[in-house]
Amino acid sequence: MLREDGKEAQSTSYMWIYSTGTDGLPVVLYEYQPGRGGAYPQEFLSGFRGKLQCDGYQGYNKVEDVQLICCSAHARRKFYEALSAEKKKTLKLLDVNSKETIKEPEIPQKDLEKYIPAEIGVAYFNKLFYLEKTYKDLSPEEPQG
């Protein structure tokens, strides 16, 4: 943000983004803050009770009375980062919101010694994302499979 009172134009500030789940009217709120400390979500979410899905940033630990749930995309990233550059070239990371039609990913079952654990981890996440994409538009009453 340029020309902010008391700050130079080159200083860093943060935009905190909060969004509702998918079971009602979608709401996304943007909150500008001068820092990245846990006090900001703690204050904003004061009084909220329930599950809080986030990226694993430790600042969310200050929010009371919530159950922290890790974002699967952020968790998958750690497995992906553990792969060599050569292995990364052969893997595709699936995006739940992509319009691209994809075939169901396979999880390695045979010759497991050919794979490092991070590859198997990415495969499980890709399968999970595939299933989420497949079923995300169904109502709770609709049969799956």
Secondary structure, 3 states (H helix, E strand, C coil): CCCCCCCCCCCCCEEEEEECCCCCCCCEEEEEECCCCCHHHHHHCCCCCEEEEECCCHHHHHCCCEEEEECHHHHHHHHHHCCCHHHHHHCCCCCCCCCCCCCCCCCCCCCHHHCCHHHHHHHHHHHHHHHHHHHCCCCCCCCCC
